[in-house]
Amino acid sequence: MTKNTLKRNDLLFSLCGLNCSLCLSFIRGNCTGCREGSSCALICGIAPCSIEHGNIDYCFECGEYPCSKYDGIDKRDSLISHKN
């Protein structure tokens, strides 16, 4: 595994906590989740951050969590479950 490659084992939960099995893009096969080369990983600001922080599997494992990447995320994605 190279430093610039995102490798994940659990593909049903995204780095940010999204349950991919609830997402219509994932269900319809339009998204393969947070993994190398996936459409979501290419447009997501969190996937490159995971690589920069040593390929952590979930944001909550990072010492900087929660960070500014979560500011306003609930306004952009109704499936994110990071808030109570």
C-alpha positions as CSV (number, residue, x, y, z in Angstrom):
1,M,0.0,0.0,0.0
2,T,1.4,3.4,-1.0
3,K,1.1,6.5,1.0
4,N,-1.3,8.1,-1.6
5,T,-3.7,5.1,-1.8
6,L,-6.9,4.7,0.2
7,K,-7.5,1.1,1.2
8,R,-10.5,0.2,3.3
9,N,-11.9,-3.1,4.4
10,D,-15.4,-2.1,5.6
11,L,-17.1,-0.7,2.6
12,L,-20.6,-0.3,4.1
13,F,-19.6,2.6,6.3
14,S,-17.9,5.7,5.0
15,L,-15.0,7.5,6.6
16,C,-17.3,10.2,7.9
17,G,-19.8,7.8,9.3
18,L,-22.3,7.5,6.5
19,N,-24.1,4.1,6.3
20,C,-23.6,3.5,2.6
21,S,-26.3,0.8,2.5
22,L,-28.8,3.7,3.1
23,C,-27.5,5.8,0.2
24,L,-29.4,5.6,-3.1
25,S,-26.2,6.1,-5.1
26,F,-24.6,3.1,-3.4
27,I,-27.7,1.0,-3.6
28,R,-28.1,1.7,-7.4
29,G,-24.5,0.8,-8.0
30,N,-23.5,4.4,-8.9
31,C,-21.0,4.6,-6.0
32,T,-18.6,2.1,-4.6
33,G,-18.1,3.9,-1.3
34,C,-14.9,5.2,0.1
35,R,-12.2,3.2,-1.6
36,E,-9.5,3.8,-4.1
37,G,-10.7,5.1,-7.4
38,S,-14.4,5.4,-6.3
39,S,-16.4,8.4,-7.5
40,C,-17.1,9.4,-3.9
41,A,-13.5,9.2,-2.9
42,L,-12.5,11.4,-5.8
43,I,-14.9,14.2,-4.9
44,C,-14.8,13.9,-1.1
45,G,-12.6,16.1,1.0
46,I,-12.5,13.5,3.8
47,A,-11.0,10.7,1.7
48,P,-7.7,12.5,1.0
49,C,-7.5,13.6,4.6
50,S,-7.7,9.9,5.7
51,I,-4.6,9.2,3.6
52,E,-2.8,12.2,5.0
53,H,-3.5,10.9,8.5
54,G,-2.1,7.4,7.9
55,N,-5.1,5.7,6.2
56,I,-7.4,5.9,9.3
57,D,-10.6,3.9,8.7
58,Y,-13.0,6.4,10.4
59,C,-12.7,10.1,11.2
60,F,-13.4,9.5,14.9
61,E,-10.0,7.7,15.1
62,C,-8.3,10.9,14.2
63,G,-6.9,13.1,17.0
64,E,-8.3,16.2,15.2
65,Y,-11.9,14.9,15.1
66,P,-14.3,16.7,14.7
67,C,-12.6,19.1,12.4
68,S,-13.7,21.9,10.0
69,K,-14.5,19.3,7.3
70,Y,-17.7,18.7,9.3
71,D,-18.8,22.3,9.3
72,G,-22.1,22.4,7.5
73,I,-22.0,18.8,6.4
74,D,-25.5,18.2,7.7
75,K,-26.8,20.9,5.3
76,R,-25.1,19.1,2.3
77,D,-25.9,15.4,3.2
78,S,-29.0,14.3,5.0
79,L,-27.6,10.8,5.5
80,I,-24.6,11.8,7.7
81,S,-25.1,10.5,11.2
82,H,-22.4,12.5,13.1
83,K,-24.8,14.5,15.3
84,N,-27.1,13.4,18.1
